[in-house]
Amino acid sequence: MDKKNFAFTKKNYILTAIGMAIIIIGLLLMTGPNCTSDYFEPDIFSVRRVKVAPVVTLIGFITVIAAIAYKPKSEEKEDDK
């Protein structure tokens, strides 16, 4: 099968996997104990959960978008006859 028929290259898949891993890390950073009606957990307003995790997740989504949009340099054609 000709490689020119594929939409993505190996590099696209690697970059997409890296972006997905960053998104998962960001979502894991958002987890933690929750509040109940009997107990208030002040950790829900921690810097890690409110500022760091959303930024990491956003970076992951940007990486995935860049991986999808990435187009490798086309190889030079030998003869255009």
PDB file of N, CA, C and O in Angstrom, chain B, residues numbered from 101:
ATOM      1  N   MET B 101       0.843  -1.173   0.000  1.00  0.00           N
ATOM      2  CA  MET B 101       0.000   0.000   0.000  1.00  0.00           C
ATOM      3  C   MET B 101       0.894   1.245   0.000  1.00  0.00           C
ATOM      4  O   MET B 101       1.936   1.267   0.656  1.00  0.00           O
ATOM      5  N   ASP B 102       0.497   2.237  -0.711  1.00  0.00           N
ATOM      6  CA  ASP B 102       1.272   3.465  -0.845  1.00  0.00           C
ATOM      7  C   ASP B 102       1.117   4.329   0.408  1.00  0.00           C
ATOM      8  O   ASP B 102       0.006   4.511   0.906  1.00  0.00           O
ATOM      9  N   LYS B 103       2.227   4.858   0.913  1.00  0.00           N
ATOM     10  CA  LYS B 103       2.192   5.683   2.122  1.00  0.00           C
ATOM     11  C   LYS B 103       1.478   7.014   1.903  1.00  0.00           C
ATOM     12  O   LYS B 103       1.048   7.642   2.870  1.00  0.00           O
ATOM     13  N   LYS B 104       1.345   7.448   0.680  1.00  0.00           N
ATOM     14  CA  LYS B 104       0.705   8.727   0.404  1.00  0.00           C
ATOM     15  C   LYS B 104      -0.800   8.680   0.624  1.00  0.00           C
ATOM     16  O   LYS B 104      -1.443   9.729   0.661  1.00  0.00           O
ATOM     17  N   ASN B 105      -1.380   7.489   0.772  1.00  0.00           N
ATOM     18  CA  ASN B 105      -2.811   7.358   0.979  1.00  0.00           C
ATOM     19  C   ASN B 105      -3.224   7.582   2.430  1.00  0.00           C
ATOM     20  O   ASN B 105      -4.405   7.786   2.709  1.00  0.00           O
ATOM     21  N   PHE B 106      -2.278   7.547   3.345  1.00  0.00           N
ATOM     22  CA  PHE B 106      -2.594   7.719   4.754  1.00  0.00           C
ATOM     23  C   PHE B 106      -2.663   9.200   5.114  1.00  0.00           C
ATOM     24  O   PHE B 106      -1.871  10.003   4.621  1.00  0.00           O
ATOM     25  N   ALA B 107      -3.610   9.554   5.973  1.00  0.00           N
ATOM     26  CA  ALA B 107      -3.765  10.951   6.387  1.00  0.00           C
ATOM     27  C   ALA B 107      -2.703  11.336   7.413  1.00  0.00           C
ATOM     28  O   ALA B 107      -2.187  12.454   7.391  1.00  0.00           O
ATOM     29  N   PHE B 108      -2.379  10.408   8.311  1.00  0.00           N
ATOM     30  CA  PHE B 108      -1.412  10.691   9.370  1.00  0.00           C
ATOM     31  C   PHE B 108      -0.149   9.868   9.178  1.00  0.00           C
ATOM     32  O   PHE B 108      -0.166   8.774   8.613  1.00  0.00           O
ATOM     33  N   THR B 109       0.940  10.430   9.664  1.00  0.00           N
ATOM     34  CA  THR B 109       2.199   9.691   9.674  1.00  0.00           C
ATOM     35  C   THR B 109       2.448   9.177  11.084  1.00  0.00           C
ATOM     36  O   THR B 109       1.659   9.422  11.997  1.00  0.00           O
ATOM     37  N   LYS B 110       3.543   8.471  11.247  1.00  0.00           N
ATOM     38  CA  LYS B 110       3.902   7.947  12.558  1.00  0.00           C
ATOM     39  C   LYS B 110       4.101   9.085  13.555  1.00  0.00           C
ATOM     40  O   LYS B 110       3.754   8.954  14.729  1.00  0.00           O
ATOM     41  N   LYS B 111       4.655  10.193  13.090  1.00  0.00           N
ATOM     42  CA  LYS B 111       4.903  11.346  13.961  1.00  0.00           C
ATOM     43  C   LYS B 111       3.582  11.941  14.478  1.00  0.00           C
ATOM     44  O   LYS B 111       3.505  12.377  15.626  1.00  0.00           O
ATOM     45  N   ASN B 112       2.550  11.956  13.631  1.00  0.00           N
ATOM     46  CA  ASN B 112       1.238  12.447  14.065  1.00  0.00           C
ATOM     47  C   ASN B 112       0.692  11.598  15.212  1.00  0.00           C
ATOM     48  O   ASN B 112       0.171  12.134  16.190  1.00  0.00           O
ATOM     49  N   TYR B 113       0.808  10.293  15.093  1.00  0.00           N
ATOM     50  CA  TYR B 113       0.297   9.406  16.128  1.00  0.00           C
ATOM     51  C   TYR B 113       1.084   9.553  17.430  1.00  0.00           C
ATOM     52  O   TYR B 113       0.504   9.509  18.515  1.00  0.00           O
ATOM     53  N   ILE B 114       2.382   9.724  17.327  1.00  0.00           N
ATOM     54  CA  ILE B 114       3.204   9.907  18.525  1.00  0.00           C
ATOM     55  C   ILE B 114       2.838  11.204  19.227  1.00  0.00           C
ATOM     56  O   ILE B 114       2.683  11.225  20.448  1.00  0.00           O
ATOM     57  N   LEU B 115       2.696  12.291  18.467  1.00  0.00           N
ATOM     58  CA  LEU B 115       2.322  13.572  19.062  1.00  0.00           C
ATOM     59  C   LEU B 115       0.919  13.519  19.671  1.00  0.00           C
ATOM     60  O   LEU B 115       0.674  14.128  20.712  1.00  0.00           O
ATOM     61  N   THR B 116       0.013  12.806  19.039  1.00  0.00           N
ATOM     62  CA  THR B 116      -1.338  12.660  19.589  1.00  0.00           C
ATOM     63  C   THR B 116      -1.304  11.883  20.899  1.00  0.00           C
ATOM     64  O   THR B 116      -2.000  12.240  21.850  1.00  0.00           O
ATOM     65  N   ALA B 117      -0.511  10.839  20.955  1.00  0.00           N
ATOM     66  CA  ALA B 117      -0.393  10.053  22.189  1.00  0.00           C
ATOM     67  C   ALA B 117       0.217  10.890  23.315  1.00  0.00           C
ATOM     68  O   ALA B 117      -0.210  10.788  24.465  1.00  0.00           O
ATOM     69  N   ILE B 118       1.201  11.707  22.992  1.00  0.00           N
ATOM     70  CA  ILE B 118       1.803  12.590  23.998  1.00  0.00           C
ATOM     71  C   ILE B 118       0.761  13.588  24.509  1.00  0.00           C
ATOM     72  O   ILE B 118       0.666  13.832  25.712  1.00  0.00           O
ATOM     73  N   GLY B 119      -0.009  14.155  23.599  1.00  0.00           N
ATOM     74  CA  GLY B 119      -1.060  15.093  23.995  1.00  0.00           C
ATOM     75  C   GLY B 119      -2.109  14.437  24.874  1.00  0.00           C
ATOM     76  O   GLY B 119      -2.553  15.033  25.855  1.00  0.00           O
ATOM     77  N   MET B 120      -2.510  13.222  24.540  1.00  0.00           N
ATOM     78  CA  MET B 120      -3.489  12.507  25.363  1.00  0.00           C
ATOM     79  C   MET B 120      -2.937  12.208  26.747  1.00  0.00           C
ATOM     80  O   MET B 120      -3.668  12.286  27.734  1.00  0.00           O
ATOM     81  N   ALA B 121      -1.649  11.866  26.830  1.00  0.00           N
ATOM     82  CA  ALA B 121      -1.029  11.618  28.133  1.00  0.00           C
ATOM     83  C   ALA B 121      -1.020  12.893  28.973  1.00  0.00           C
ATOM     84  O   ALA B 121      -1.260  12.837  30.179  1.00  0.00           O
ATOM     85  N   ILE B 122      -0.748  14.034  28.356  1.00  0.00           N
ATOM     86  CA  ILE B 122      -0.755  15.307  29.081  1.00  0.00           C
ATOM     87  C   ILE B 122      -2.166  15.624  29.573  1.00  0.00           C
ATOM     88  O   ILE B 122      -2.331  16.116  30.690  1.00  0.00           O
ATOM     89  N   ILE B 123      -3.180  15.352  28.761  1.00  0.00           N
ATOM     90  CA  ILE B 123      -4.561  15.587  29.179  1.00  0.00           C
ATOM     91  C   ILE B 123      -4.908  14.710  30.379  1.00  0.00           C
ATOM     92  O   ILE B 123      -5.529  15.182  31.331  1.00  0.00           O
ATOM     93  N   ILE B 124      -4.517  13.456  30.342  1.00  0.00           N
ATOM     94  CA  ILE B 124      -4.804  12.544  31.456  1.00  0.00           C
ATOM     95  C   ILE B 124      -4.101  13.007  32.722  1.00  0.00           C
ATOM     96  O   ILE B 124      -4.679  12.951  33.807  1.00  0.00           O
ATOM     97  N   ILE B 125      -2.856  13.466  32.595  1.00  0.00           N
ATOM     98  CA  ILE B 125      -2.138  13.992  33.763  1.00  0.00           C
ATOM     99  C   ILE B 125      -2.871  15.200  34.331  1.00  0.00           C
ATOM    100  O   ILE B 125      -3.013  15.320  35.548  1.00  0.00           O
ATOM    101  N   GLY B 126      -3.335  16.091  33.470  1.00  0.00           N
ATOM    102  CA  GLY B 126      -4.079  17.261  33.927  1.00  0.00           C
ATOM    103  C   GLY B 126      -5.359  16.889  34.648  1.00  0.00           C
ATOM    104  O   GLY B 126      -5.696  17.490  35.668  1.00  0.00           O
ATOM    105  N   LEU B 127      -6.078  15.899  34.125  1.00  0.00           N
ATOM    106  CA  LEU B 127      -7.310  15.466  34.776  1.00  0.00           C
ATOM    107  C   LEU B 127      -7.025  14.785  36.110  1.00  0.00           C
ATOM    108  O   LEU B 127      -7.794  14.935  37.060  1.00  0.00           O
ATOM    109  N   LEU B 128      -5.927  14.041  36.188  1.00  0.00           N
ATOM    110  CA  LEU B 128      -5.559  13.421  37.460  1.00  0.00           C
ATOM    111  C   LEU B 128      -5.163  14.472  38.501  1.00  0.00           C
ATOM    112  O   LEU B 128      -5.397  14.290  39.696  1.00  0.00           O
ATOM    113  N   LEU B 129      -4.563  15.567  38.038  1.00  0.00           N
ATOM    114  CA  LEU B 129      -4.213  16.640  38.975  1.00  0.00           C
ATOM    115  C   LEU B 129      -5.459  17.305  39.567  1.00  0.00           C
ATOM    116  O   LEU B 129      -5.395  17.874  40.656  1.00  0.00           O
ATOM    117  N   MET B 130      -6.575  17.239  38.867  1.00  0.00           N
ATOM    118  CA  MET B 130      -7.816  17.844  39.358  1.00  0.00           C
ATOM    119  C   MET B 130      -8.504  16.997  40.418  1.00  0.00           C
ATOM    120  O   MET B 130      -9.364  17.500  41.141  1.00  0.00           O
ATOM    121  N   THR B 131      -8.146  15.732  40.524  1.00  0.00           N
ATOM    122  CA  THR B 131      -8.824  14.861  41.479  1.00  0.00           C
ATOM    123  C   THR B 131      -8.367  15.135  42.895  1.00  0.00           C
ATOM    124  O   THR B 131      -7.310  15.724  43.121  1.00  0.00           O
ATOM    125  N   GLY B 132      -9.159  14.709  43.825  1.00  0.00           N
ATOM    126  CA  GLY B 132      -8.840  14.870  45.233  1.00  0.00           C
ATOM    127  C   GLY B 132     -10.080  14.659  46.074  1.00  0.00           C
ATOM    128  O   GLY B 132     -11.139  14.297  45.560  1.00  0.00           O
ATOM    129  N   PRO B 133      -9.945  14.886  47.361  1.00  0.00           N
ATOM    130  CA  PRO B 133     -11.105  14.687  48.235  1.00  0.00           C
ATOM    131  C   PRO B 133     -12.202  15.705  47.936  1.00  0.00           C
ATOM    132  O   PRO B 133     -11.927  16.831  47.520  1.00  0.00           O
ATOM    133  N   ASN B 134     -13.437  15.292  48.153  1.00  0.00           N
ATOM    134  CA  ASN B 134     -14.547  16.192  47.902  1.00  0.00           C
ATOM    135  C   ASN B 134     -15.240  16.568  49.207  1.00  0.00           C
ATOM    136  O   ASN B 134     -14.970  15.982  50.256  1.00  0.00           O
ATOM    137  N   CYS B 135     -16.110  17.524  49.135  1.00  0.00           N
ATOM    138  CA  CYS B 135     -16.859  17.984  50.305  1.00  0.00           C
ATOM    139  C   CYS B 135     -18.131  17.164  50.460  1.00  0.00           C
ATOM    140  O   CYS B 135     -18.712  16.690  49.483  1.00  0.00           O
ATOM    141  N   THR B 136     -18.540  17.011  51.691  1.00  0.00           N
ATOM    142  CA  THR B 136     -19.830  16.406  51.982  1.00  0.00           C
ATOM    143  C   THR B 136     -20.669  17.433  52.728  1.00  0.00           C
ATOM    144  O   THR B 136     -20.194  18.527  53.034  1.00  0.00           O
ATOM    145  N   SER B 137     -21.892  17.085  53.014  1.00  0.00           N
ATOM    146  CA  SER B 137     -22.736  18.022  53.759  1.00  0.00           C
ATOM    147  C   SER B 137     -22.280  18.162  55.207  1.00  0.00           C
ATOM    148  O   SER B 137     -22.616  19.144  55.869  1.00  0.00           O
ATOM    149  N   ASP B 138     -21.516  17.187  55.704  1.00  0.00           N
ATOM    150  CA  ASP B 138     -21.041  17.235  57.094  1.00  0.00           C
ATOM    151  C   ASP B 138     -19.634  17.801  57.226  1.00  0.00           C
ATOM    152  O   ASP B 138     -19.250  18.262  58.301  1.00  0.00           O
ATOM    153  N   TYR B 139     -18.859  17.770  56.139  1.00  0.00           N
ATOM    154  CA  TYR B 139     -17.447  18.147  56.241  1.00  0.00           C
ATOM    155  C   TYR B 139     -17.047  18.990  55.040  1.00  0.00           C
ATOM    156  O   TYR B 139     -17.340  18.637  53.897  1.00  0.00           O
ATOM    157  N   PHE B 140     -16.370  20.114  55.307  1.00  0.00           N
ATOM    158  CA  PHE B 140     -15.871  20.979  54.248  1.00  0.00           C
ATOM    159  C   PHE B 140     -14.396  20.690  54.039  1.00  0.00           C
ATOM    160  O   PHE B 140     -13.613  20.731  54.988  1.00  0.00           O
ATOM    161  N   GLU B 141     -14.016  20.404  52.819  1.00  0.00           N
ATOM    162  CA  GLU B 141     -12.619  20.129  52.467  1.00  0.00           C
ATOM    163  C   GLU B 141     -12.031  21.362  51.794  1.00  0.00           C
ATOM    164  O   GLU B 141     -12.390  21.668  50.657  1.00  0.00           O
ATOM    165  N   PRO B 142     -11.128  22.082  52.476  1.00  0.00           N
ATOM    166  CA  PRO B 142     -10.563  23.304  51.877  1.00  0.00           C
ATOM    167  C   PRO B 142      -9.638  23.024  50.686  1.00  0.00           C
ATOM    168  O   PRO B 142      -9.277  23.948  49.956  1.00  0.00           O
ATOM    169  N   ASP B 143      -9.255  21.765  50.486  1.00  0.00           N
ATOM    170  CA  ASP B 143      -8.355  21.420  49.382  1.00  0.00           C
ATOM    171  C   ASP B 143      -9.025  21.593  48.014  1.00  0.00           C
ATOM    172  O   ASP B 143      -8.335  21.579  46.994  1.00  0.00           O
ATOM    173  N   ILE B 144     -10.349  21.754  47.969  1.00  0.00           N
ATOM    174  CA  ILE B 144     -11.003  21.927  46.668  1.00  0.00           C
ATOM    175  C   ILE B 144     -10.607  23.244  46.022  1.00  0.00           C
ATOM    176  O   ILE B 144     -10.766  23.409  44.813  1.00  0.00           O
ATOM    177  N   PHE B 145     -10.094  24.182  46.807  1.00  0.00           N
ATOM    178  CA  PHE B 145      -9.664  25.468  46.271  1.00  0.00           C
ATOM    179  C   PHE B 145      -8.143  25.587  46.201  1.00  0.00           C
ATOM    180  O   PHE B 145      -7.618  26.700  46.153  1.00  0.00           O
ATOM    181  N   SER B 146      -7.429  24.464  46.195  1.00  0.00           N
ATOM    182  CA  SER B 146      -5.972  24.511  46.148  1.00  0.00           C
ATOM    183  C   SER B 146      -5.501  24.985  44.776  1.00  0.00           C
ATOM    184  O   SER B 146      -6.217  24.859  43.782  1.00  0.00           O
ATOM    185  N   VAL B 147      -4.301  25.525  44.738  1.00  0.00           N
ATOM    186  CA  VAL B 147      -3.720  26.037  43.491  1.00  0.00           C
ATOM    187  C   VAL B 147      -3.580  24.915  42.471  1.00  0.00           C
ATOM    188  O   VAL B 147      -3.784  25.127  41.276  1.00  0.00           O
ATOM    189  N   ARG B 148      -3.237  23.740  42.936  1.00  0.00           N
ATOM    190  CA  ARG B 148      -3.065  22.597  42.023  1.00  0.00           C
ATOM    191  C   ARG B 148      -4.357  22.281  41.291  1.00  0.00           C
ATOM    192  O   ARG B 148      -4.337  22.033  40.086  1.00  0.00           O
ATOM    193  N   ARG B 149      -5.482  22.286  41.998  1.00  0.00           N
ATOM    194  CA  ARG B 149      -6.756  21.897  41.394  1.00  0.00           C
ATOM    195  C   ARG B 149      -7.416  23.022  40.607  1.00  0.00           C
ATOM    196  O   ARG B 149      -8.167  22.756  39.669  1.00  0.00           O
ATOM    197  N   VAL B 150      -7.148  24.276  40.972  1.00  0.00           N
ATOM    198  CA  VAL B 150      -7.846  25.396  40.347  1.00  0.00           C
ATOM    199  C   VAL B 150      -7.040  26.043  39.226  1.00  0.00           C
ATOM    200  O   VAL B 150      -7.622  26.527  38.255  1.00  0.00           O
ATOM    201  N   LYS B 151      -5.726  26.061  39.340  1.00  0.00           N
ATOM    202  CA  LYS B 151      -4.907  26.771  38.345  1.00  0.00           C
ATOM    203  C   LYS B 151      -3.999  25.851  37.543  1.00  0.00           C
ATOM    204  O   LYS B 151      -3.978  25.931  36.315  1.00  0.00           O
ATOM    205  N   VAL B 152      -3.259  24.989  38.200  1.00  0.00           N
ATOM    206  CA  VAL B 152      -2.253  24.175  37.519  1.00  0.00           C
ATOM    207  C   VAL B 152      -2.901  23.114  36.625  1.00  0.00           C
ATOM    208  O   VAL B 152      -2.535  22.978  35.457  1.00  0.00           O
ATOM    209  N   ALA B 153      -3.847  22.374  37.163  1.00  0.00           N
ATOM    210  CA  ALA B 153      -4.463  21.283  36.403  1.00  0.00           C
ATOM    211  C   ALA B 153      -5.182  21.766  35.139  1.00  0.00           C
ATOM    212  O   ALA B 153      -5.013  21.147  34.089  1.00  0.00           O
ATOM    213  N   PRO B 154      -5.973  22.840  35.191  1.00  0.00           N
ATOM    214  CA  PRO B 154      -6.590  23.294  33.938  1.00  0.00           C
ATOM    215  C   PRO B 154      -5.582  23.757  32.892  1.00  0.00           C
ATOM    216  O   PRO B 154      -5.799  23.558  31.697  1.00  0.00           O
ATOM    217  N   VAL B 155      -4.494  24.366  33.320  1.00  0.00           N
ATOM    218  CA  VAL B 155      -3.466  24.811  32.372  1.00  0.00           C
ATOM    219  C   VAL B 155      -2.793  23.597  31.728  1.00  0.00           C
ATOM    220  O   VAL B 155      -2.553  23.590  30.520  1.00  0.00           O
ATOM    221  N   VAL B 156      -2.490  22.579  32.521  1.00  0.00           N
ATOM    222  CA  VAL B 156      -1.868  21.367  31.984  1.00  0.00           C
ATOM    223  C   VAL B 156      -2.817  20.686  30.994  1.00  0.00           C
ATOM    224  O   VAL B 156      -2.389  20.222  29.938  1.00  0.00           O
ATOM    225  N   THR B 157      -4.098  20.630  31.341  1.00  0.00           N
ATOM    226  CA  THR B 157      -5.080  20.028  30.445  1.00  0.00           C
ATOM    227  C   THR B 157      -5.201  20.825  29.147  1.00  0.00           C
ATOM    228  O   THR B 157      -5.294  20.239  28.069  1.00  0.00           O
ATOM    229  N   LEU B 158      -5.201  22.139  29.241  1.00  0.00           N
ATOM    230  CA  LEU B 158      -5.267  22.981  28.048  1.00  0.00           C
ATOM    231  C   LEU B 158      -4.053  22.768  27.151  1.00  0.00           C
ATOM    232  O   LEU B 158      -4.184  22.702  25.929  1.00  0.00           O
ATOM    233  N   ILE B 159      -2.879  22.661  27.752  1.00  0.00           N
ATOM    234  CA  ILE B 159      -1.665  22.380  26.982  1.00  0.00           C
ATOM    235  C   ILE B 159      -1.797  21.034  26.265  1.00  0.00           C
ATOM    236  O   ILE B 159      -1.352  20.889  25.126  1.00  0.00           O
ATOM    237  N   GLY B 160      -2.401  20.061  26.927  1.00  0.00           N
ATOM    238  CA  GLY B 160      -2.630  18.759  26.295  1.00  0.00           C
ATOM    239  C   GLY B 160      -3.549  18.858  25.091  1.00  0.00           C
ATOM    240  O   GLY B 160      -3.284  18.255  24.051  1.00  0.00           O
ATOM    241  N   PHE B 161      -4.649  19.630  25.229  1.00  0.00           N
ATOM    242  CA  PHE B 161      -5.562  19.793  24.098  1.00  0.00           C
ATOM    243  C   PHE B 161      -4.892  20.534  22.947  1.00  0.00           C
ATOM    244  O   PHE B 161      -5.110  20.195  21.784  1.00  0.00           O
ATOM    245  N   ILE B 162      -4.087  21.533  23.255  1.00  0.00           N
ATOM    246  CA  ILE B 162      -3.364  22.259  22.207  1.00  0.00           C
ATOM    247  C   ILE B 162      -2.379  21.324  21.497  1.00  0.00           C
ATOM    248  O   ILE B 162      -2.211  21.400  20.279  1.00  0.00           O
ATOM    249  N   THR B 163      -1.733  20.447  22.265  1.00  0.00           N
ATOM    250  CA  THR B 163      -0.809  19.480  21.671  1.00  0.00           C
ATOM    251  C   THR B 163      -1.528  18.524  20.728  1.00  0.00           C
ATOM    252  O   THR B 163      -1.011  18.201  19.658  1.00  0.00           O
ATOM    253  N   VAL B 164      -2.712  18.072  21.116  1.00  0.00           N
ATOM    254  CA  VAL B 164      -3.474  17.164  20.253  1.00  0.00           C
ATOM    255  C   VAL B 164      -3.905  17.883  18.978  1.00  0.00           C
ATOM    256  O   VAL B 164      -3.827  17.311  17.891  1.00  0.00           O
ATOM    257  N   ILE B 165      -4.355  19.123  19.099  1.00  0.00           N
ATOM    258  CA  ILE B 165      -4.751  19.894  17.915  1.00  0.00           C
ATOM    259  C   ILE B 165      -3.552  20.099  16.989  1.00  0.00           C
ATOM    260  O   ILE B 165      -3.672  19.963  15.771  1.00  0.00           O
ATOM    261  N   ALA B 166      -2.402  20.425  17.571  1.00  0.00           N
ATOM    262  CA  ALA B 166      -1.195  20.605  16.767  1.00  0.00           C
ATOM    263  C   ALA B 166      -0.778  19.294  16.099  1.00  0.00           C
ATOM    264  O   ALA B 166      -0.294  19.299  14.968  1.00  0.00           O
ATOM    265  N   ALA B 167      -0.964  18.176  16.794  1.00  0.00           N
ATOM    266  CA  ALA B 167      -0.612  16.872  16.220  1.00  0.00           C
ATOM    267  C   ALA B 167      -1.511  16.532  15.036  1.00  0.00           C
ATOM    268  O   ALA B 167      -1.061  15.946  14.052  1.00  0.00           O
ATOM    269  N   ILE B 168      -2.779  16.902  15.140  1.00  0.00           N
ATOM    270  CA  ILE B 168      -3.693  16.643  14.029  1.00  0.00           C
ATOM    271  C   ILE B 168      -3.374  17.546  12.840  1.00  0.00           C
ATOM    272  O   ILE B 168      -3.446  17.116  11.689  1.00  0.00           O
ATOM    273  N   ALA B 169      -3.025  18.793  13.126  1.00  0.00           N
ATOM    274  CA  ALA B 169      -2.760  19.754  12.058  1.00  0.00           C
ATOM    275  C   ALA B 169      -1.361  19.613  11.461  1.00  0.00           C
ATOM    276  O   ALA B 169      -1.091  20.157  10.390  1.00  0.00           O
ATOM    277  N   TYR B 170      -0.469  18.886  12.142  1.00  0.00           N
ATOM    278  CA  TYR B 170       0.908  18.751  11.684  1.00  0.00           C
ATOM    279  C   TYR B 170       0.961  18.043  10.332  1.00  0.00           C
ATOM    280  O   TYR B 170       0.386  16.971  10.148  1.00  0.00           O
ATOM    281  N   LYS B 171       1.653  18.660   9.410  1.00  0.00           N
ATOM    282  CA  LYS B 171       1.850  18.043   8.099  1.00  0.00           C
ATOM    283  C   LYS B 171       3.353  17.987   7.851  1.00  0.00           C
ATOM    284  O   LYS B 171       4.010  19.025   7.778  1.00  0.00           O
ATOM    285  N   PRO B 172       3.897  16.785   7.723  1.00  0.00           N
ATOM    286  CA  PRO B 172       5.340  16.671   7.514  1.00  0.00           C
ATOM    287  C   PRO B 172       5.745  17.234   6.160  1.00  0.00           C
ATOM    288  O   PRO B 172       4.939  17.318   5.234  1.00  0.00           O
ATOM    289  N   LYS B 173       6.998  17.614   6.070  1.00  0.00           N
ATOM    290  CA  LYS B 173       7.522  18.121   4.803  1.00  0.00           C
ATOM    291  C   LYS B 173       7.424  17.025   3.755  1.00  0.00           C
ATOM    292  O   LYS B 173       7.796  15.880   4.009  1.00  0.00           O
ATOM    293  N   SER B 174       6.931  17.372   2.599  1.00  0.00           N
ATOM    294  CA  SER B 174       6.797  16.369   1.542  1.00  0.00           C
ATOM    295  C   SER B 174       8.171  16.044   0.965  1.00  0.00           C
ATOM    296  O   SER B 174       9.039  16.906   0.831  1.00  0.00           O
ATOM    297  N   GLU B 175       8.329  14.787   0.635  1.00  0.00           N
ATOM    298  CA  GLU B 175       9.601  14.361   0.058  1.00  0.00           C
ATOM    299  C   GLU B 175       9.705  14.887  -1.368  1.00  0.00           C
ATOM    300  O   GLU B 175       8.707  14.987  -2.082  1.00  0.00           O
ATOM    301  N   GLU B 176      10.906  15.217  -1.764  1.00  0.00           N
ATOM    302  CA  GLU B 176      11.115  15.737  -3.112  1.00  0.00           C
ATOM    303  C   GLU B 176      10.836  14.661  -4.150  1.00  0.00           C
ATOM    304  O   GLU B 176      11.237  13.508  -3.992  1.00  0.00           O
ATOM    305  N   LYS B 177      10.161  15.044  -5.184  1.00  0.00           N
ATOM    306  CA  LYS B 177       9.866  14.093  -6.255  1.00  0.00           C
ATOM    307  C   LYS B 177      11.094  13.952  -7.141  1.00  0.00           C
ATOM    308  O   LYS B 177      11.788  14.926  -7.429  1.00  0.00           O
ATOM    309  N   GLU B 178      11.347  12.717  -7.569  1.00  0.00           N
ATOM    310  CA  GLU B 178      12.529  12.467  -8.381  1.00  0.00           C
ATOM    311  C   GLU B 178      12.330  12.985  -9.807  1.00  0.00           C
ATOM    312  O   GLU B 178      13.162  13.733 -10.320  1.00  0.00           O
ATOM    313  N   ASP B 179      11.253  12.595 -10.430  1.00  0.00           N
ATOM    314  CA  ASP B 179      10.958  13.028 -11.803  1.00  0.00           C
ATOM    315  C   ASP B 179       9.492  13.390 -11.897  1.00  0.00           C
ATOM    316  O   ASP B 179       8.641  12.648 -11.407  1.00  0.00           O
ATOM    317  N   ASP B 180       9.179  14.509 -12.513  1.00  0.00           N
ATOM    318  CA  ASP B 180       7.807  14.924 -12.712  1.00  0.00           C
ATOM    319  C   ASP B 180       7.352  14.664 -14.145  1.00  0.00           C
ATOM    320  O   ASP B 180       6.575  15.447 -14.692  1.00  0.00           O
ATOM    321  N   LYS B 181       7.809  13.609 -14.747  1.00  0.00           N
ATOM    322  CA  LYS B 181       7.499  13.309 -16.158  1.00  0.00           C
ATOM    323  C   LYS B 181       6.126  12.875 -16.325  1.00  0.00           C
ATOM    324  O   LYS B 181       5.702  12.584 -17.444  1.00  0.00           O
TER     325      LYS B 181
END
